[in-house]
Amino acid sequence: MKFLKKVAPSLLILALCMMLLPMTAMGHSGRTDGSGGHRDNKNVSGLGYYHYHCGGYPAHLHSNGYCPYTAVLLTL
């Protein structure tokens, strides 16, 4: 009981800090092909059913095989 009285305030403060701190989670399975592309079957990105994340850039499309961020021809 004494231990609980000593630890309870610290646990309460920790719980409050965890709830009040802003948390951002950007999830991605990491399963991309050699060009950084992957299927988006539910079209969550709004870009269609296949898009790219190459070079750490946001989700985008490759027109005619070119990445708009790197201007390098990528082979599929």
Residue pairs with C-beta under 8 A, 6 or more apart in sequence:
28 53
29 38
31 38
32 38
32 52
32 53
32 54
33 76
35 52
35 54
35 62
35 74
35 75
35 76
36 52
36 53
36 54
36 55
37 50
37 51
37 52
37 53
37 54
37 62
37 76
38 50
38 51
38 52
38 53
39 49
39 50
40 47
40 48
40 49
40 50
40 51
40 59
41 49
43 49
45 51
45 59
47 59
47 60
47 61
48 61
51 59
51 60
51 61
52 59
52 60
52 61
52 62
52 67
53 59
53 60
54 67
54 69
54 70
54 74
55 67
55 69
55 70
57 67
57 69
60 67
60 68
60 69
61 68
62 68
62 74
65 73
65 74
65 75
65 76
66 72
66 73
66 74
67 74
